[in-house]
Amino acid sequence: MKKSTFKVLFLIRRNQVNKDGKCAIIIKITVDGEYERLNSTLSIEPDLWDASASKAIGRSSKIAEFNKRIEDMRHVLKEH
């Protein structure tokens, strides 16, 4: 039996900035080469987003909490 491939990416929608100057975070889930995009409830300032690491840049408690929420979502999706 072939093991399926599973990948979760968090991406920023830079082309849609809200009135607070933040961009929405979307989730791209890939299973065996097919993908779906989901909207998350998270948003962040574009200059605080590290696209290669799929997380926020910084050491403040606000950034740490934001990154923890992303990791929690990633864990739930992988377990599902």
PDB file with one MODEL, atoms N, CA, C and O in Angstrom:
MODEL        1
ATOM      1  N   MET A   1       0.832  -1.179   0.000  1.00  0.00           N
ATOM      2  CA  MET A   1       0.000   0.000   0.000  1.00  0.00           C
ATOM      3  C   MET A   1       0.878   1.244   0.000  1.00  0.00           C
ATOM      4  O   MET A   1       1.794   1.361   0.813  1.00  0.00           O
ATOM      5  N   LYS A   2       0.600   2.168  -0.906  1.00  0.00           N
ATOM      6  CA  LYS A   2       1.389   3.388  -1.051  1.00  0.00           C
ATOM      7  C   LYS A   2       1.015   4.394   0.032  1.00  0.00           C
ATOM      8  O   LYS A   2      -0.163   4.642   0.287  1.00  0.00           O
ATOM      9  N   LYS A   3       2.037   4.969   0.665  1.00  0.00           N
ATOM     10  CA  LYS A   3       1.809   5.977   1.684  1.00  0.00           C
ATOM     11  C   LYS A   3       1.537   7.319   1.000  1.00  0.00           C
ATOM     12  O   LYS A   3       2.278   7.715   0.100  1.00  0.00           O
ATOM     13  N   SER A   4       0.494   8.011   1.415  1.00  0.00           N
ATOM     14  CA  SER A   4       0.152   9.287   0.784  1.00  0.00           C
ATOM     15  C   SER A   4       1.043  10.408   1.325  1.00  0.00           C
ATOM     16  O   SER A   4       1.497  10.371   2.468  1.00  0.00           O
ATOM     17  N   THR A   5       1.276  11.397   0.474  1.00  0.00           N
ATOM     18  CA  THR A   5       2.052  12.562   0.880  1.00  0.00           C
ATOM     19  C   THR A   5       1.093  13.645   1.355  1.00  0.00           C
ATOM     20  O   THR A   5       0.024  13.841   0.778  1.00  0.00           O
ATOM     21  N   PHE A   6       1.487  14.342   2.407  1.00  0.00           N
ATOM     22  CA  PHE A   6       0.645  15.353   3.030  1.00  0.00           C
ATOM     23  C   PHE A   6       1.507  16.555   3.376  1.00  0.00           C
ATOM     24  O   PHE A   6       2.583  16.406   3.955  1.00  0.00           O
ATOM     25  N   LYS A   7       1.039  17.743   3.023  1.00  0.00           N
ATOM     26  CA  LYS A   7       1.799  18.953   3.278  1.00  0.00           C
ATOM     27  C   LYS A   7       0.843  20.076   3.647  1.00  0.00           C
ATOM     28  O   LYS A   7      -0.224  20.207   3.047  1.00  0.00           O
ATOM     29  N   VAL A   8       1.217  20.884   4.630  1.00  0.00           N
ATOM     30  CA  VAL A   8       0.420  22.042   5.046  1.00  0.00           C
ATOM     31  C   VAL A   8       1.294  23.283   4.933  1.00  0.00           C
ATOM     32  O   VAL A   8       2.379  23.334   5.511  1.00  0.00           O
ATOM     33  N   LEU A   9       0.831  24.275   4.195  1.00  0.00           N
ATOM     34  CA  LEU A   9       1.533  25.548   4.064  1.00  0.00           C
ATOM     35  C   LEU A   9       0.621  26.678   4.510  1.00  0.00           C
ATOM     36  O   LEU A   9      -0.587  26.647   4.277  1.00  0.00           O
ATOM     37  N   PHE A  10       1.209  27.668   5.150  1.00  0.00           N
ATOM     38  CA  PHE A  10       0.489  28.881   5.505  1.00  0.00           C
ATOM     39  C   PHE A  10       1.031  29.991   4.613  1.00  0.00           C
ATOM     40  O   PHE A  10       2.237  30.228   4.563  1.00  0.00           O
ATOM     41  N   LEU A  11       0.134  30.660   3.918  1.00  0.00           N
ATOM     42  CA  LEU A  11       0.513  31.691   2.960  1.00  0.00           C
ATOM     43  C   LEU A  11      -0.191  33.005   3.301  1.00  0.00           C
ATOM     44  O   LEU A  11      -1.267  33.009   3.898  1.00  0.00           O
ATOM     45  N   ILE A  12       0.427  34.105   2.917  1.00  0.00           N
ATOM     46  CA  ILE A  12      -0.161  35.413   3.159  1.00  0.00           C
ATOM     47  C   ILE A  12      -0.769  35.940   1.861  1.00  0.00           C
ATOM     48  O   ILE A  12      -0.196  35.761   0.786  1.00  0.00           O
ATOM     49  N   ARG A  13      -1.913  36.582   1.960  1.00  0.00           N
ATOM     50  CA  ARG A  13      -2.567  37.175   0.785  1.00  0.00           C
ATOM     51  C   ARG A  13      -2.140  38.636   0.695  1.00  0.00           C
ATOM     52  O   ARG A  13      -2.852  39.530   1.152  1.00  0.00           O
ATOM     53  N   ARG A  14      -0.980  38.867   0.107  1.00  0.00           N
ATOM     54  CA  ARG A  14      -0.416  40.221   0.033  1.00  0.00           C
ATOM     55  C   ARG A  14      -1.247  41.164  -0.832  1.00  0.00           C
ATOM     56  O   ARG A  14      -1.175  42.382  -0.665  1.00  0.00           O
ATOM     57  N   ASN A  15      -2.025  40.616  -1.745  1.00  0.00           N
ATOM     58  CA  ASN A  15      -2.804  41.466  -2.650  1.00  0.00           C
ATOM     59  C   ASN A  15      -4.080  42.000  -1.998  1.00  0.00           C
ATOM     60  O   ASN A  15      -4.776  42.821  -2.597  1.00  0.00           O
ATOM     61  N   GLN A  16      -4.396  41.551  -0.789  1.00  0.00           N
ATOM     62  CA  GLN A  16      -5.586  42.026  -0.087  1.00  0.00           C
ATOM     63  C   GLN A  16      -5.194  42.489   1.316  1.00  0.00           C
ATOM     64  O   GLN A  16      -5.040  41.680   2.231  1.00  0.00           O
ATOM     65  N   VAL A  17      -5.037  43.800   1.465  1.00  0.00           N
ATOM     66  CA  VAL A  17      -4.662  44.394   2.744  1.00  0.00           C
ATOM     67  C   VAL A  17      -5.901  45.028   3.354  1.00  0.00           C
ATOM     68  O   VAL A  17      -6.599  45.787   2.683  1.00  0.00           O
ATOM     69  N   ASN A  18      -6.186  44.723   4.629  1.00  0.00           N
ATOM     70  CA  ASN A  18      -7.371  45.302   5.268  1.00  0.00           C
ATOM     71  C   ASN A  18      -7.084  46.710   5.779  1.00  0.00           C
ATOM     72  O   ASN A  18      -5.971  47.211   5.624  1.00  0.00           O
ATOM     73  N   LYS A  19      -8.071  47.343   6.382  1.00  0.00           N
ATOM     74  CA  LYS A  19      -7.923  48.737   6.822  1.00  0.00           C
ATOM     75  C   LYS A  19      -6.884  48.901   7.928  1.00  0.00           C
ATOM     76  O   LYS A  19      -6.383  50.005   8.140  1.00  0.00           O
ATOM     77  N   ASP A  20      -6.550  47.814   8.639  1.00  0.00           N
ATOM     78  CA  ASP A  20      -5.518  47.857   9.673  1.00  0.00           C
ATOM     79  C   ASP A  20      -4.120  47.620   9.115  1.00  0.00           C
ATOM     80  O   ASP A  20      -3.148  47.620   9.870  1.00  0.00           O
ATOM     81  N   GLY A  21      -4.003  47.416   7.797  1.00  0.00           N
ATOM     82  CA  GLY A  21      -2.712  47.161   7.172  1.00  0.00           C
ATOM     83  C   GLY A  21      -2.266  45.716   7.266  1.00  0.00           C
ATOM     84  O   GLY A  21      -1.091  45.409   7.063  1.00  0.00           O
ATOM     85  N   LYS A  22      -3.205  44.821   7.574  1.00  0.00           N
ATOM     86  CA  LYS A  22      -2.871  43.405   7.716  1.00  0.00           C
ATOM     87  C   LYS A  22      -3.391  42.605   6.522  1.00  0.00           C
ATOM     88  O   LYS A  22      -4.359  42.991   5.867  1.00  0.00           O
ATOM     89  N   CYS A  23      -2.725  41.486   6.260  1.00  0.00           N
ATOM     90  CA  CYS A  23      -3.123  40.564   5.195  1.00  0.00           C
ATOM     91  C   CYS A  23      -3.588  39.251   5.820  1.00  0.00           C
ATOM     92  O   CYS A  23      -3.061  38.818   6.846  1.00  0.00           O
ATOM     93  N   ALA A  24      -4.568  38.632   5.197  1.00  0.00           N
ATOM     94  CA  ALA A  24      -5.102  37.360   5.685  1.00  0.00           C
ATOM     95  C   ALA A  24      -4.107  36.232   5.442  1.00  0.00           C
ATOM     96  O   ALA A  24      -3.338  36.248   4.481  1.00  0.00           O
ATOM     97  N   ILE A  25      -4.145  35.257   6.337  1.00  0.00           N
ATOM     98  CA  ILE A  25      -3.341  34.043   6.199  1.00  0.00           C
ATOM     99  C   ILE A  25      -4.259  32.953   5.659  1.00  0.00           C
ATOM    100  O   ILE A  25      -5.336  32.710   6.204  1.00  0.00           O
ATOM    101  N   ILE A  26      -3.824  32.300   4.584  1.00  0.00           N
ATOM    102  CA  ILE A  26      -4.579  31.171   4.047  1.00  0.00           C
ATOM    103  C   ILE A  26      -3.771  29.898   4.260  1.00  0.00           C
ATOM    104  O   ILE A  26      -2.549  29.935   4.404  1.00  0.00           O
ATOM    105  N   ILE A  27      -4.471  28.781   4.279  1.00  0.00           N
ATOM    106  CA  ILE A  27      -3.844  27.480   4.501  1.00  0.00           C
ATOM    107  C   ILE A  27      -3.966  26.671   3.216  1.00  0.00           C
ATOM    108  O   ILE A  27      -5.061  26.512   2.677  1.00  0.00           O
ATOM    109  N   LYS A  28      -2.848  26.167   2.731  1.00  0.00           N
ATOM    110  CA  LYS A  28      -2.838  25.322   1.540  1.00  0.00           C
ATOM    111  C   LYS A  28      -2.471  23.910   1.983  1.00  0.00           C
ATOM    112  O   LYS A  28      -1.371  23.661   2.476  1.00  0.00           O
ATOM    113  N   ILE A  29      -3.414  22.995   1.796  1.00  0.00           N
ATOM    114  CA  ILE A  29      -3.217  21.594   2.177  1.00  0.00           C
ATOM    115  C   ILE A  29      -3.051  20.774   0.904  1.00  0.00           C
ATOM    116  O   ILE A  29      -3.911  20.807   0.023  1.00  0.00           O
ATOM    117  N   THR A  30      -1.947  20.038   0.806  1.00  0.00           N
ATOM    118  CA  THR A  30      -1.674  19.201  -0.360  1.00  0.00           C
ATOM    119  C   THR A  30      -1.636  17.736   0.070  1.00  0.00           C
ATOM    120  O   THR A  30      -0.916  17.362   0.996  1.00  0.00           O
ATOM    121  N   VAL A  31      -2.422  16.923  -0.621  1.00  0.00           N
ATOM    122  CA  VAL A  31      -2.431  15.474  -0.389  1.00  0.00           C
ATOM    123  C   VAL A  31      -2.262  14.795  -1.737  1.00  0.00           C
ATOM    124  O   VAL A  31      -3.095  14.953  -2.630  1.00  0.00           O
ATOM    125  N   ASP A  32      -1.180  14.040  -1.881  1.00  0.00           N
ATOM    126  CA  ASP A  32      -0.882  13.314  -3.122  1.00  0.00           C
ATOM    127  C   ASP A  32      -0.949  14.215  -4.361  1.00  0.00           C
ATOM    128  O   ASP A  32      -1.467  13.805  -5.400  1.00  0.00           O
ATOM    129  N   GLY A  33      -0.430  15.428  -4.251  1.00  0.00           N
ATOM    130  CA  GLY A  33      -0.362  16.331  -5.386  1.00  0.00           C
ATOM    131  C   GLY A  33      -1.612  17.158  -5.630  1.00  0.00           C
ATOM    132  O   GLY A  33      -1.575  18.073  -6.453  1.00  0.00           O
ATOM    133  N   GLU A  34      -2.697  16.882  -4.965  1.00  0.00           N
ATOM    134  CA  GLU A  34      -3.920  17.668  -5.100  1.00  0.00           C
ATOM    135  C   GLU A  34      -4.036  18.580  -3.889  1.00  0.00           C
ATOM    136  O   GLU A  34      -3.738  18.174  -2.766  1.00  0.00           O
ATOM    137  N   TYR A  35      -4.473  19.823  -4.121  1.00  0.00           N
ATOM    138  CA  TYR A  35      -4.516  20.750  -3.001  1.00  0.00           C
ATOM    139  C   TYR A  35      -5.842  21.478  -2.870  1.00  0.00           C
ATOM    140  O   TYR A  35      -6.632  21.581  -3.809  1.00  0.00           O
ATOM    141  N   GLU A  36      -6.041  21.971  -1.674  1.00  0.00           N
ATOM    142  CA  GLU A  36      -7.188  22.807  -1.324  1.00  0.00           C
ATOM    143  C   GLU A  36      -6.667  23.992  -0.546  1.00  0.00           C
ATOM    144  O   GLU A  36      -5.686  23.889   0.190  1.00  0.00           O
ATOM    145  N   ARG A  37      -7.337  25.121  -0.716  1.00  0.00           N
ATOM    146  CA  ARG A  37      -7.006  26.312   0.057  1.00  0.00           C
ATOM    147  C   ARG A  37      -8.138  26.613   1.016  1.00  0.00           C
ATOM    148  O   ARG A  37      -9.314  26.552   0.657  1.00  0.00           O
ATOM    149  N   LEU A  38      -7.762  26.939   2.241  1.00  0.00           N
ATOM    150  CA  LEU A  38      -8.730  27.283   3.268  1.00  0.00           C
ATOM    151  C   LEU A  38      -8.392  28.665   3.822  1.00  0.00           C
ATOM    152  O   LEU A  38      -7.223  29.042   3.896  1.00  0.00           O
ATOM    153  N   ASN A  39      -9.399  29.397   4.201  1.00  0.00           N
ATOM    154  CA  ASN A  39      -9.172  30.680   4.863  1.00  0.00           C
ATOM    155  C   ASN A  39      -8.999  30.435   6.346  1.00  0.00           C
ATOM    156  O   ASN A  39      -9.703  29.611   6.931  1.00  0.00           O
ATOM    157  N   SER A  40      -8.074  31.140   6.951  1.00  0.00           N
ATOM    158  CA  SER A  40      -7.923  31.084   8.400  1.00  0.00           C
ATOM    159  C   SER A  40      -8.495  32.380   8.968  1.00  0.00           C
ATOM    160  O   SER A  40      -8.844  33.293   8.221  1.00  0.00           O
ATOM    161  N   THR A  41      -8.586  32.450  10.265  1.00  0.00           N
ATOM    162  CA  THR A  41      -9.056  33.671  10.910  1.00  0.00           C
ATOM    163  C   THR A  41      -7.896  34.599  11.251  1.00  0.00           C
ATOM    164  O   THR A  41      -8.099  35.655  11.849  1.00  0.00           O
ATOM    165  N   LEU A  42      -6.690  34.211  10.875  1.00  0.00           N
ATOM    166  CA  LEU A  42      -5.499  34.980  11.217  1.00  0.00           C
ATOM    167  C   LEU A  42      -5.163  36.024  10.157  1.00  0.00           C
ATOM    168  O   LEU A  42      -5.417  35.828   8.969  1.00  0.00           O
ATOM    169  N   SER A  43      -4.592  37.125  10.606  1.00  0.00           N
ATOM    170  CA  SER A  43      -4.054  38.137   9.689  1.00  0.00           C
ATOM    171  C   SER A  43      -2.836  38.765  10.349  1.00  0.00           C
ATOM    172  O   SER A  43      -2.706  38.771  11.573  1.00  0.00           O
ATOM    173  N   ILE A  44      -1.944  39.294   9.514  1.00  0.00           N
ATOM    174  CA  ILE A  44      -0.681  39.846  10.022  1.00  0.00           C
ATOM    175  C   ILE A  44      -0.183  40.944   9.083  1.00  0.00           C
ATOM    176  O   ILE A  44      -0.546  40.982   7.907  1.00  0.00           O
ATOM    177  N   GLU A  45       0.646  41.826   9.614  1.00  0.00           N
ATOM    178  CA  GLU A  45       1.276  42.845   8.786  1.00  0.00           C
ATOM    179  C   GLU A  45       2.240  42.151   7.827  1.00  0.00           C
ATOM    180  O   GLU A  45       2.998  41.275   8.244  1.00  0.00           O
ATOM    181  N   PRO A  46       2.221  42.531   6.549  1.00  0.00           N
ATOM    182  CA  PRO A  46       3.059  41.837   5.554  1.00  0.00           C
ATOM    183  C   PRO A  46       4.553  41.836   5.881  1.00  0.00           C
ATOM    184  O   PRO A  46       5.240  40.860   5.580  1.00  0.00           O
ATOM    185  N   ASP A  47       5.071  42.904   6.489  1.00  0.00           N
ATOM    186  CA  ASP A  47       6.506  42.958   6.777  1.00  0.00           C
ATOM    187  C   ASP A  47       6.916  42.070   7.957  1.00  0.00           C
ATOM    188  O   ASP A  47       8.108  41.908   8.218  1.00  0.00           O
ATOM    189  N   LEU A  48       5.944  41.494   8.671  1.00  0.00           N
ATOM    190  CA  LEU A  48       6.246  40.587   9.777  1.00  0.00           C
ATOM    191  C   LEU A  48       6.150  39.118   9.379  1.00  0.00           C
ATOM    192  O   LEU A  48       6.322  38.241  10.226  1.00  0.00           O
ATOM    193  N   TRP A  49       5.879  38.835   8.112  1.00  0.00           N
ATOM    194  CA  TRP A  49       5.677  37.460   7.653  1.00  0.00           C
ATOM    195  C   TRP A  49       6.920  36.910   6.972  1.00  0.00           C
ATOM    196  O   TRP A  49       7.468  37.544   6.070  1.00  0.00           O
ATOM    197  N   ASP A  50       7.370  35.731   7.401  1.00  0.00           N
ATOM    198  CA  ASP A  50       8.484  35.017   6.770  1.00  0.00           C
ATOM    199  C   ASP A  50       7.889  33.900   5.921  1.00  0.00           C
ATOM    200  O   ASP A  50       7.479  32.866   6.448  1.00  0.00           O
ATOM    201  N   ALA A  51       7.842  34.107   4.616  1.00  0.00           N
ATOM    202  CA  ALA A  51       7.202  33.156   3.701  1.00  0.00           C
ATOM    203  C   ALA A  51       7.920  31.810   3.678  1.00  0.00           C
ATOM    204  O   ALA A  51       7.264  30.771   3.597  1.00  0.00           O
ATOM    205  N   SER A  52       9.236  31.803   3.746  1.00  0.00           N
ATOM    206  CA  SER A  52       9.969  30.537   3.670  1.00  0.00           C
ATOM    207  C   SER A  52       9.752  29.675   4.920  1.00  0.00           C
ATOM    208  O   SER A  52       9.776  28.447   4.835  1.00  0.00           O
ATOM    209  N   ALA A  53       9.545  30.305   6.065  1.00  0.00           N
ATOM    210  CA  ALA A  53       9.326  29.556   7.307  1.00  0.00           C
ATOM    211  C   ALA A  53       7.837  29.400   7.618  1.00  0.00           C
ATOM    212  O   ALA A  53       7.473  28.648   8.523  1.00  0.00           O
ATOM    213  N   SER A  54       6.981  30.093   6.888  1.00  0.00           N
ATOM    214  CA  SER A  54       5.526  30.083   7.125  1.00  0.00           C
ATOM    215  C   SER A  54       5.181  30.461   8.562  1.00  0.00           C
ATOM    216  O   SER A  54       4.373  29.804   9.219  1.00  0.00           O
ATOM    217  N   LYS A  55       5.814  31.541   9.037  1.00  0.00           N
ATOM    218  CA  LYS A  55       5.507  32.040  10.375  1.00  0.00           C
ATOM    219  C   LYS A  55       5.883  33.520  10.473  1.00  0.00           C
ATOM    220  O   LYS A  55       6.514  34.084   9.579  1.00  0.00           O
ATOM    221  N   ALA A  56       5.478  34.121  11.576  1.00  0.00           N
ATOM    222  CA  ALA A  56       5.757  35.534  11.805  1.00  0.00           C
ATOM    223  C   ALA A  56       7.187  35.731  12.305  1.00  0.00           C
ATOM    224  O   ALA A  56       7.763  34.849  12.942  1.00  0.00           O
ATOM    225  N   ILE A  57       7.742  36.894  12.006  1.00  0.00           N
ATOM    226  CA  ILE A  57       9.097  37.245  12.418  1.00  0.00           C
ATOM    227  C   ILE A  57       9.012  38.104  13.674  1.00  0.00           C
ATOM    228  O   ILE A  57       8.213  39.038  13.735  1.00  0.00           O
ATOM    229  N   GLY A  58       9.822  37.795  14.667  1.00  0.00           N
ATOM    230  CA  GLY A  58       9.883  38.620  15.869  1.00  0.00           C
ATOM    231  C   GLY A  58       9.896  37.787  17.124  1.00  0.00           C
ATOM    232  O   GLY A  58       9.742  36.566  17.085  1.00  0.00           O
ATOM    233  N   ARG A  59      10.086  38.473  18.250  1.00  0.00           N
ATOM    234  CA  ARG A  59      10.198  37.787  19.533  1.00  0.00           C
ATOM    235  C   ARG A  59       9.199  38.294  20.571  1.00  0.00           C
ATOM    236  O   ARG A  59       9.244  37.869  21.726  1.00  0.00           O
ATOM    237  N   SER A  60       8.314  39.180  20.183  1.00  0.00           N
ATOM    238  CA  SER A  60       7.350  39.714  21.145  1.00  0.00           C
ATOM    239  C   SER A  60       6.354  38.633  21.547  1.00  0.00           C
ATOM    240  O   SER A  60       6.232  37.610  20.874  1.00  0.00           O
ATOM    241  N   SER A  61       5.651  38.861  22.636  1.00  0.00           N
ATOM    242  CA  SER A  61       4.663  37.883  23.094  1.00  0.00           C
ATOM    243  C   SER A  61       3.526  37.756  22.083  1.00  0.00           C
ATOM    244  O   SER A  61       2.958  36.676  21.921  1.00  0.00           O
ATOM    245  N   LYS A  62       3.193  38.846  21.406  1.00  0.00           N
ATOM    246  CA  LYS A  62       2.143  38.815  20.378  1.00  0.00           C
ATOM    247  C   LYS A  62       2.549  37.908  19.210  1.00  0.00           C
ATOM    248  O   LYS A  62       1.739  37.120  18.721  1.00  0.00           O
ATOM    249  N   ILE A  63       3.782  38.022  18.774  1.00  0.00           N
ATOM    250  CA  ILE A  63       4.296  37.191  17.675  1.00  0.00           C
ATOM    251  C   ILE A  63       4.402  35.731  18.125  1.00  0.00           C
ATOM    252  O   ILE A  63       4.069  34.822  17.364  1.00  0.00           O
ATOM    253  N   ALA A  64       4.858  35.509  19.340  1.00  0.00           N
ATOM    254  CA  ALA A  64       4.975  34.142  19.858  1.00  0.00           C
ATOM    255  C   ALA A  64       3.598  33.474  19.901  1.00  0.00           C
ATOM    256  O   ALA A  64       3.467  32.308  19.528  1.00  0.00           O
ATOM    257  N   GLU A  65       2.586  34.190  20.346  1.00  0.00           N
ATOM    258  CA  GLU A  65       1.224  33.653  20.395  1.00  0.00           C
ATOM    259  C   GLU A  65       0.705  33.375  18.986  1.00  0.00           C
ATOM    260  O   GLU A  65       0.057  32.354  18.758  1.00  0.00           O
ATOM    261  N   PHE A  66       0.981  34.268  18.043  1.00  0.00           N
ATOM    262  CA  PHE A  66       0.579  34.085  16.649  1.00  0.00           C
ATOM    263  C   PHE A  66       1.204  32.811  16.076  1.00  0.00           C
ATOM    264  O   PHE A  66       0.511  32.002  15.459  1.00  0.00           O
ATOM    265  N   ASN A  67       2.503  32.635  16.279  1.00  0.00           N
ATOM    266  CA  ASN A  67       3.200  31.450  15.772  1.00  0.00           C
ATOM    267  C   ASN A  67       2.713  30.174  16.454  1.00  0.00           C
ATOM    268  O   ASN A  67       2.660  29.118  15.823  1.00  0.00           O
ATOM    269  N   LYS A  68       2.359  30.262  17.727  1.00  0.00           N
ATOM    270  CA  LYS A  68       1.817  29.100  18.429  1.00  0.00           C
ATOM    271  C   LYS A  68       0.475  28.700  17.822  1.00  0.00           C
ATOM    272  O   LYS A  68       0.198  27.510  17.674  1.00  0.00           O
ATOM    273  N   ARG A  69      -0.352  29.667  17.473  1.00  0.00           N
ATOM    274  CA  ARG A  69      -1.634  29.359  16.843  1.00  0.00           C
ATOM    275  C   ARG A  69      -1.432  28.668  15.501  1.00  0.00           C
ATOM    276  O   ARG A  69      -2.163  27.736  15.166  1.00  0.00           O
ATOM    277  N   ILE A  70      -0.447  29.117  14.734  1.00  0.00           N
ATOM    278  CA  ILE A  70      -0.146  28.482  13.446  1.00  0.00           C
ATOM    279  C   ILE A  70       0.303  27.037  13.670  1.00  0.00           C
ATOM    280  O   ILE A  70      -0.159  26.131  12.977  1.00  0.00           O
ATOM    281  N   GLU A  71       1.194  26.821  14.629  1.00  0.00           N
ATOM    282  CA  GLU A  71       1.678  25.463  14.902  1.00  0.00           C
ATOM    283  C   GLU A  71       0.560  24.565  15.417  1.00  0.00           C
ATOM    284  O   GLU A  71       0.507  23.382  15.082  1.00  0.00           O
ATOM    285  N   ASP A  72      -0.330  25.120  16.228  1.00  0.00           N
ATOM    286  CA  ASP A  72      -1.471  24.341  16.707  1.00  0.00           C
ATOM    287  C   ASP A  72      -2.354  23.915  15.532  1.00  0.00           C
ATOM    288  O   ASP A  72      -2.800  22.769  15.469  1.00  0.00           O
ATOM    289  N   MET A  73      -2.605  24.842  14.604  1.00  0.00           N
ATOM    290  CA  MET A  73      -3.412  24.520  13.422  1.00  0.00           C
ATOM    291  C   MET A  73      -2.729  23.452  12.572  1.00  0.00           C
ATOM    292  O   MET A  73      -3.375  22.515  12.102  1.00  0.00           O
ATOM    293  N   ARG A  74      -1.422  23.598  12.380  1.00  0.00           N
ATOM    294  CA  ARG A  74      -0.658  22.626  11.595  1.00  0.00           C
ATOM    295  C   ARG A  74      -0.765  21.236  12.234  1.00  0.00           C
ATOM    296  O   ARG A  74      -0.958  20.243  11.533  1.00  0.00           O
ATOM    297  N   HIS A  75      -0.641  21.167  13.548  1.00  0.00           N
ATOM    298  CA  HIS A  75      -0.722  19.900  14.261  1.00  0.00           C
ATOM    299  C   HIS A  75      -2.120  19.266  14.103  1.00  0.00           C
ATOM    300  O   HIS A  75      -2.235  18.073  13.822  1.00  0.00           O
ATOM    301  N   VAL A  76      -3.156  20.060  14.284  1.00  0.00           N
ATOM    302  CA  VAL A  76      -4.521  19.543  14.156  1.00  0.00           C
ATOM    303  C   VAL A  76      -4.768  19.020  12.748  1.00  0.00           C
ATOM    304  O   VAL A  76      -5.365  17.956  12.583  1.00  0.00           O
ATOM    305  N   LEU A  77      -4.320  19.748  11.734  1.00  0.00           N
ATOM    306  CA  LEU A  77      -4.515  19.320  10.356  1.00  0.00           C
ATOM    307  C   LEU A  77      -3.759  18.031  10.054  1.00  0.00           C
ATOM    308  O   LEU A  77      -4.285  17.158   9.363  1.00  0.00           O
ATOM    309  N   LYS A  78      -2.548  17.899  10.553  1.00  0.00           N
ATOM    310  CA  LYS A  78      -1.778  16.672  10.309  1.00  0.00           C
ATOM    311  C   LYS A  78      -2.381  15.478  11.032  1.00  0.00           C
ATOM    312  O   LYS A  78      -2.336  14.358  10.522  1.00  0.00           O
ATOM    313  N   GLU A  79      -2.942  15.703  12.207  1.00  0.00           N
ATOM    314  CA  GLU A  79      -3.564  14.619  12.955  1.00  0.00           C
ATOM    315  C   GLU A  79      -4.881  14.199  12.336  1.00  0.00           C
ATOM    316  O   GLU A  79      -5.291  13.047  12.477  1.00  0.00           O
ATOM    317  N   HIS A  80      -5.541  15.101  11.665  1.00  0.00           N
ATOM    318  CA  HIS A  80      -6.846  14.815  11.069  1.00  0.00           C
ATOM    319  C   HIS A  80      -6.635  13.960   9.846  1.00  0.00           C
ATOM    320  O   HIS A  80      -7.599  13.592   9.176  1.00  0.00           O
TER     321      HIS A  80
ENDMDL
END
